[in-house]
Amino acid sequence: MNIPIVTLPSHIRLNLRKRAFSLLEVVIALGIVGFALTTLIGLMPVGLNIFRDSITATVQTDVLRQLTSQFQETPFNKLTNSTKMLYFSDQSAPVETDADALLGVTYTFTANTDLLSSGGYANANLKTALIMFFTRADRAKSSLAASITNVIYVAPGVH
């Protein structure tokens, strides 16, 4: 019994032998992966800074809402300036010490503003609240300066 021997064409035999990656292909692939990882690791500090700034902005908005509600609930003639800095955590909750606080807040009231009185709209029943927010970095400086300031106008409510 004769078994026929099958021979493959030469272009098929070459393709069967070439199954592994060459050293050059491996080096190029590692270079691309290394470049991508380096770029991602380099962008992490930028992303973390943006994340920290968004947390601060969110807490500041929440604290401003809390203070505005407090001002609205207080009788108009009893609105007084803050006597000390108030501290708020990163969860917008009041805290006692500076060490636990993300933001420090002070506020002052004035009876009227130049902005309103210069236009002829002077109103004795209007107070301007200047609310100043101090981040941790602001409070660490020797000269205290607020990084975020909000101005709201408070008028007496109808009771």
PyRosetta script that sets phi, psi and omega in degrees:
from pyrosetta import init, pose_from_sequence

init()
pose = pose_from_sequence("MNIPIVTLPSHIRLNLRKRAFSLLEVVIALGIVGFALTTLIGLMPVGLNIFRDSITATVQTDVLRQLTSQFQETPFNKLTNSTKMLYFSDQSAPVETDADALLGVTYTFTANTDLLSSGGYANANLKTALIMFFTRADRAKSSLAASITNVIYVAPGVH")
pose.set_psi(1, 122.7)
pose.set_omega(1, -178.5)
pose.set_phi(2, -98.7)
pose.set_psi(2, 126.4)
pose.set_omega(2, 177.6)
pose.set_phi(3, -98.7)
pose.set_psi(3, 123.7)
pose.set_omega(3, -179.9)
pose.set_phi(4, -71.0)
pose.set_psi(4, 138.5)
pose.set_omega(4, 177.4)
pose.set_phi(5, -94.6)
pose.set_psi(5, 125.7)
pose.set_omega(5, -178.6)
pose.set_phi(6, -98.9)
pose.set_psi(6, 127.1)
pose.set_omega(6, 175.8)
pose.set_phi(7, -109.9)
pose.set_psi(7, 138.2)
pose.set_omega(7, -178.8)
pose.set_phi(8, -88.8)
pose.set_psi(8, 147.6)
pose.set_omega(8, 175.6)
pose.set_phi(9, -61.3)
pose.set_psi(9, 157.3)
pose.set_omega(9, -173.6)
pose.set_phi(10, -65.2)
pose.set_psi(10, -35.6)
pose.set_omega(10, -178.7)
pose.set_phi(11, -69.7)
pose.set_psi(11, -27.9)
pose.set_omega(11, 176.2)
pose.set_phi(12, -75.5)
pose.set_psi(12, -38.4)
pose.set_omega(12, 179.7)
pose.set_phi(13, -63.9)
pose.set_psi(13, -35.9)
pose.set_omega(13, 178.5)
pose.set_phi(14, -67.5)
pose.set_psi(14, -40.6)
pose.set_omega(14, 179.7)
pose.set_phi(15, -67.6)
pose.set_psi(15, -31.9)
pose.set_omega(15, 179.7)
pose.set_phi(16, -70.3)
pose.set_psi(16, -32.1)
pose.set_omega(16, -179.2)
pose.set_phi(17, -77.3)
pose.set_psi(17, -26.2)
pose.set_omega(17, -174.4)
pose.set_phi(18, -95.3)
pose.set_psi(18, 80.8)
pose.set_omega(18, -178.0)
pose.set_phi(19, -115.2)
pose.set_psi(19, -14.4)
pose.set_omega(19, -175.9)
pose.set_phi(20, -99.9)
pose.set_psi(20, 163.0)
pose.set_omega(20, 174.9)
pose.set_phi(21, -79.7)
pose.set_psi(21, 145.6)
pose.set_omega(21, 175.3)
pose.set_phi(22, -83.0)
pose.set_psi(22, 164.3)
pose.set_omega(22, -179.9)
pose.set_phi(23, -62.0)
pose.set_psi(23, -37.4)
pose.set_omega(23, 178.9)
pose.set_phi(24, -63.5)
pose.set_psi(24, -41.5)
pose.set_omega(24, 178.2)
pose.set_phi(25, -64.2)
pose.set_psi(25, -39.9)
pose.set_omega(25, 178.6)
pose.set_phi(26, -65.5)
pose.set_psi(26, -43.4)
pose.set_omega(26, -179.6)
pose.set_phi(27, -64.5)
pose.set_psi(27, -42.8)
pose.set_omega(27, 178.6)
pose.set_phi(28, -63.6)
pose.set_psi(28, -43.1)
pose.set_omega(28, 178.9)
pose.set_phi(29, -63.3)
pose.set_psi(29, -43.0)
pose.set_omega(29, 177.9)
pose.set_phi(30, -64.5)
pose.set_psi(30, -36.2)
pose.set_omega(30, 177.3)
pose.set_phi(31, -64.2)
pose.set_psi(31, -42.3)
pose.set_omega(31, 179.1)
pose.set_phi(32, -65.6)
pose.set_psi(32, -45.0)
pose.set_omega(32, 178.7)
pose.set_phi(33, -63.7)
pose.set_psi(33, -42.2)
pose.set_omega(33, 178.8)
pose.set_phi(34, -62.6)
pose.set_psi(34, -41.2)
pose.set_omega(34, 178.5)
pose.set_phi(35, -64.5)
pose.set_psi(35, -43.4)
pose.set_omega(35, 179.7)
pose.set_phi(36, -63.9)
pose.set_psi(36, -43.5)
pose.set_omega(36, 179.6)
pose.set_phi(37, -65.5)
pose.set_psi(37, -40.3)
pose.set_omega(37, 178.4)
pose.set_phi(38, -62.3)
pose.set_psi(38, -40.9)
pose.set_omega(38, 178.1)
pose.set_phi(39, -64.3)
pose.set_psi(39, -44.6)
pose.set_omega(39, 179.6)
pose.set_phi(40, -63.5)
pose.set_psi(40, -43.1)
pose.set_omega(40, 179.8)
pose.set_phi(41, -66.6)
pose.set_psi(41, -35.5)
pose.set_omega(41, 177.9)
pose.set_phi(42, -67.7)
pose.set_psi(42, -27.8)
pose.set_omega(42, 179.9)
pose.set_phi(43, -84.3)
pose.set_psi(43, -12.7)
pose.set_omega(43, -178.0)
pose.set_phi(44, -60.3)
pose.set_psi(44, -45.1)
pose.set_omega(44, 178.5)
pose.set_phi(45, -61.0)
pose.set_psi(45, -37.3)
pose.set_omega(45, 178.6)
pose.set_phi(46, -63.6)
pose.set_psi(46, -46.1)
pose.set_omega(46, 178.7)
pose.set_phi(47, -62.8)
pose.set_psi(47, -39.5)
pose.set_omega(47, 179.0)
pose.set_phi(48, -67.0)
pose.set_psi(48, -38.1)
pose.set_omega(48, 177.0)
pose.set_phi(49, -64.7)
pose.set_psi(49, -41.9)
pose.set_omega(49, 178.1)
pose.set_phi(50, -64.6)
pose.set_psi(50, -40.0)
pose.set_omega(50, 178.5)
pose.set_phi(51, -62.6)
pose.set_psi(51, -44.4)
pose.set_omega(51, 179.1)
pose.set_phi(52, -63.1)
pose.set_psi(52, -42.5)
pose.set_omega(52, 178.8)
pose.set_phi(53, -64.3)
pose.set_psi(53, -36.6)
pose.set_omega(53, 179.1)
pose.set_phi(54, -70.1)
pose.set_psi(54, -35.6)
pose.set_omega(54, 175.6)
pose.set_phi(55, -63.1)
pose.set_psi(55, -45.4)
pose.set_omega(55, 179.9)
pose.set_phi(56, -61.6)
pose.set_psi(56, -42.8)
pose.set_omega(56, 179.8)
pose.set_phi(57, -65.3)
pose.set_psi(57, -39.0)
pose.set_omega(57, 179.2)
pose.set_phi(58, -66.1)
pose.set_psi(58, -45.6)
pose.set_omega(58, 179.5)
pose.set_phi(59, -64.5)
pose.set_psi(59, -41.2)
pose.set_omega(59, 179.7)
pose.set_phi(60, -61.3)
pose.set_psi(60, -42.1)
pose.set_omega(60, 178.4)
pose.set_phi(61, -64.5)
pose.set_psi(61, -42.2)
pose.set_omega(61, 178.7)
pose.set_phi(62, -63.5)
pose.set_psi(62, -44.5)
pose.set_omega(62, -179.9)
pose.set_phi(63, -65.8)
pose.set_psi(63, -40.2)
pose.set_omega(63, 177.5)
pose.set_phi(64, -61.1)
pose.set_psi(64, -39.9)
pose.set_omega(64, 177.1)
pose.set_phi(65, -64.5)
pose.set_psi(65, -42.2)
pose.set_omega(65, 178.9)
pose.set_phi(66, -62.0)
pose.set_psi(66, -46.0)
pose.set_omega(66, -178.4)
pose.set_phi(67, -67.1)
pose.set_psi(67, -39.2)
pose.set_omega(67, 177.6)
pose.set_phi(68, -61.5)
pose.set_psi(68, -41.8)
pose.set_omega(68, 176.7)
pose.set_phi(69, -63.2)
pose.set_psi(69, -41.2)
pose.set_omega(69, 179.2)
pose.set_phi(70, -63.6)
pose.set_psi(70, -41.4)
pose.set_omega(70, 179.0)
pose.set_phi(71, -64.4)
pose.set_psi(71, -39.0)
pose.set_omega(71, -179.6)
pose.set_phi(72, -68.2)
pose.set_psi(72, -31.5)
pose.set_omega(72, -179.0)
pose.set_phi(73, -82.1)
pose.set_psi(73, -19.3)
pose.set_omega(73, -178.9)
pose.set_phi(74, -84.3)
pose.set_psi(74, 135.9)
pose.set_omega(74, 175.8)
pose.set_phi(75, -56.8)
pose.set_psi(75, 140.1)
pose.set_omega(75, -172.4)
pose.set_phi(76, -55.5)
pose.set_psi(76, -41.6)
pose.set_omega(76, -177.5)
pose.set_phi(77, -75.3)
pose.set_psi(77, -7.2)
pose.set_omega(77, -179.6)
pose.set_phi(78, -106.7)
pose.set_psi(78, 6.1)
pose.set_omega(78, 177.0)
pose.set_phi(79, -71.4)
pose.set_psi(79, 118.0)
pose.set_omega(79, -178.9)
pose.set_phi(80, -127.8)
pose.set_psi(80, 161.9)
pose.set_omega(80, 179.0)
pose.set_phi(81, -65.8)
pose.set_psi(81, 154.7)
pose.set_omega(81, 175.5)
pose.set_phi(82, -71.0)
pose.set_psi(82, 135.4)
pose.set_omega(82, -177.9)
pose.set_phi(83, -86.7)
pose.set_psi(83, -19.3)
pose.set_omega(83, 178.0)
pose.set_phi(84, -148.0)
pose.set_psi(84, 168.0)
pose.set_omega(84, 179.1)
pose.set_phi(85, -74.0)
pose.set_psi(85, 133.7)
pose.set_omega(85, 175.8)
pose.set_phi(86, -94.1)
pose.set_psi(86, 142.9)
pose.set_omega(86, -177.7)
pose.set_phi(87, -116.0)
pose.set_psi(87, 141.7)
pose.set_omega(87, -179.9)
pose.set_phi(88, -132.9)
pose.set_psi(88, 140.1)
pose.set_omega(88, -179.1)
pose.set_phi(89, -79.9)
pose.set_psi(89, -179.3)
pose.set_omega(89, 177.9)
pose.set_phi(90, -73.3)
pose.set_psi(90, -2.8)
pose.set_omega(90, 174.2)
pose.set_phi(91, -104.0)
pose.set_psi(91, 11.8)
pose.set_omega(91, -179.8)
pose.set_phi(92, 68.2)
pose.set_psi(92, 16.2)
pose.set_omega(92, 179.7)
pose.set_phi(93, -94.2)
pose.set_psi(93, 141.5)
pose.set_omega(93, 176.7)
pose.set_phi(94, -63.7)
pose.set_psi(94, 137.8)
pose.set_omega(94, 175.8)
pose.set_phi(95, -128.1)
pose.set_psi(95, 161.5)
pose.set_omega(95, -174.3)
pose.set_phi(96, -85.1)
pose.set_psi(96, -36.7)
pose.set_omega(96, -170.4)
pose.set_phi(97, -112.6)
pose.set_psi(97, 156.8)
pose.set_omega(97, 178.4)
pose.set_phi(98, -65.6)
pose.set_psi(98, -32.6)
pose.set_omega(98, -176.7)
pose.set_phi(99, -64.2)
pose.set_psi(99, -33.1)
pose.set_omega(99, -178.4)
pose.set_phi(100, -89.7)
pose.set_psi(100, -2.5)
pose.set_omega(100, -169.0)
pose.set_phi(101, -97.2)
pose.set_psi(101, 138.8)
pose.set_omega(101, 169.9)
pose.set_phi(102, -84.0)
pose.set_psi(102, -42.6)
pose.set_omega(102, -178.7)
pose.set_phi(103, -125.2)
pose.set_psi(103, 144.2)
pose.set_omega(103, 167.7)
pose.set_phi(104, -110.4)
pose.set_psi(104, 143.0)
pose.set_omega(104, -173.8)
pose.set_phi(105, -135.3)
pose.set_psi(105, 136.5)
pose.set_omega(105, 168.4)
pose.set_phi(106, -131.0)
pose.set_psi(106, 156.7)
pose.set_omega(106, 177.0)
pose.set_phi(107, -145.3)
pose.set_psi(107, 148.0)
pose.set_omega(107, 177.5)
pose.set_phi(108, -134.1)
pose.set_psi(108, 150.7)
pose.set_omega(108, 178.0)
pose.set_phi(109, -114.9)
pose.set_psi(109, 140.4)
pose.set_omega(109, 171.4)
pose.set_phi(110, -123.4)
pose.set_psi(110, 152.0)
pose.set_omega(110, -176.1)
pose.set_phi(111, -68.3)
pose.set_psi(111, -34.2)
pose.set_omega(111, -179.1)
pose.set_phi(112, -157.8)
pose.set_psi(112, 170.6)
pose.set_omega(112, 179.7)
pose.set_phi(113, -125.4)
pose.set_psi(113, 156.8)
pose.set_omega(113, 175.4)
pose.set_phi(114, -61.7)
pose.set_psi(114, -33.3)
pose.set_omega(114, -179.6)
pose.set_phi(115, -58.6)
pose.set_psi(115, -43.9)
pose.set_omega(115, -178.4)
pose.set_phi(116, -80.1)
pose.set_psi(116, -40.5)
pose.set_omega(116, -175.4)
pose.set_phi(117, -74.8)
pose.set_psi(117, -26.9)
pose.set_omega(117, -179.6)
pose.set_phi(118, -69.9)
pose.set_psi(118, -25.7)
pose.set_omega(118, 178.4)
pose.set_phi(119, -88.7)
pose.set_psi(119, 5.4)
pose.set_omega(119, -179.9)
pose.set_phi(120, 82.0)
pose.set_psi(120, 17.0)
pose.set_omega(120, -178.4)
pose.set_phi(121, -109.2)
pose.set_psi(121, 35.8)
pose.set_omega(121, -179.5)
pose.set_phi(122, -60.9)
pose.set_psi(122, 134.4)
pose.set_omega(122, -177.1)
pose.set_phi(123, -143.5)
pose.set_psi(123, 113.9)
pose.set_omega(123, -179.4)
pose.set_phi(124, -68.3)
pose.set_psi(124, -18.2)
pose.set_omega(124, -179.6)
pose.set_phi(125, -94.6)
pose.set_psi(125, 27.4)
pose.set_omega(125, 179.7)
pose.set_phi(126, -131.2)
pose.set_psi(126, 132.6)
pose.set_omega(126, 175.9)
pose.set_phi(127, -119.4)
pose.set_psi(127, 147.0)
pose.set_omega(127, 176.1)
pose.set_phi(128, -105.8)
pose.set_psi(128, 126.6)
pose.set_omega(128, 177.0)
pose.set_phi(129, -103.7)
pose.set_psi(129, 122.1)
pose.set_omega(129, 175.2)
pose.set_phi(130, -101.9)
pose.set_psi(130, 112.5)
pose.set_omega(130, -176.9)
pose.set_phi(131, -109.2)
pose.set_psi(131, 121.1)
pose.set_omega(131, -177.3)
pose.set_phi(132, -112.8)
pose.set_psi(132, 131.3)
pose.set_omega(132, -179.6)
pose.set_phi(133, -108.9)
pose.set_psi(133, 132.3)
pose.set_omega(133, 179.6)
pose.set_phi(134, -118.5)
pose.set_psi(134, 119.3)
pose.set_omega(134, 177.0)
pose.set_phi(135, -77.9)
pose.set_psi(135, 175.9)
pose.set_omega(135, 177.3)
pose.set_phi(136, -59.0)
pose.set_psi(136, -41.9)
pose.set_omega(136, 179.9)
pose.set_phi(137, -64.5)
pose.set_psi(137, -37.7)
pose.set_omega(137, 178.1)
pose.set_phi(138, -63.7)
pose.set_psi(138, -42.3)
pose.set_omega(138, -176.3)
pose.set_phi(139, -73.6)
pose.set_psi(139, -19.8)
pose.set_omega(139, 179.5)
pose.set_phi(140, -79.7)
pose.set_psi(140, -18.6)
pose.set_omega(140, -178.8)
pose.set_phi(141, -74.4)
pose.set_psi(141, 154.9)
pose.set_omega(141, -179.9)
pose.set_phi(142, -72.1)
pose.set_psi(142, -37.3)
pose.set_omega(142, 176.6)
pose.set_phi(143, -101.2)
pose.set_psi(143, 115.5)
pose.set_omega(143, -174.3)
pose.set_phi(144, -74.6)
pose.set_psi(144, 120.2)
pose.set_omega(144, 177.3)
pose.set_phi(145, -140.6)
pose.set_psi(145, 134.2)
pose.set_omega(145, -177.8)
pose.set_phi(146, -74.6)
pose.set_psi(146, 141.7)
pose.set_omega(146, 176.4)
pose.set_phi(147, -92.9)
pose.set_psi(147, -20.9)
pose.set_omega(147, -178.9)
pose.set_phi(148, -132.7)
pose.set_psi(148, 129.4)
pose.set_omega(148, 179.3)
pose.set_phi(149, -131.7)
pose.set_psi(149, 134.2)
pose.set_omega(149, 176.3)
pose.set_phi(150, -123.6)
pose.set_psi(150, 145.3)
pose.set_omega(150, 176.1)
pose.set_phi(151, -121.4)
pose.set_psi(151, 126.5)
pose.set_omega(151, 174.3)
pose.set_phi(152, -127.7)
pose.set_psi(152, 155.1)
pose.set_omega(152, 179.5)
pose.set_phi(153, -109.3)
pose.set_psi(153, 131.9)
pose.set_omega(153, -176.5)
pose.set_phi(154, -117.4)
pose.set_psi(154, 127.7)
pose.set_omega(154, 177.5)
pose.set_phi(155, -119.5)
pose.set_psi(155, 153.1)
pose.set_omega(155, -180.0)
pose.set_phi(156, -64.5)
pose.set_psi(156, 139.2)
pose.set_omega(156, 177.7)
pose.set_phi(157, -85.2)
pose.set_psi(157, 166.9)
pose.set_omega(157, 177.3)
pose.set_phi(158, -94.0)
pose.set_psi(158, 122.4)
pose.set_omega(158, -179.7)
pose.set_phi(159, -111.6)
pose.dump_pdb("model.pdb")
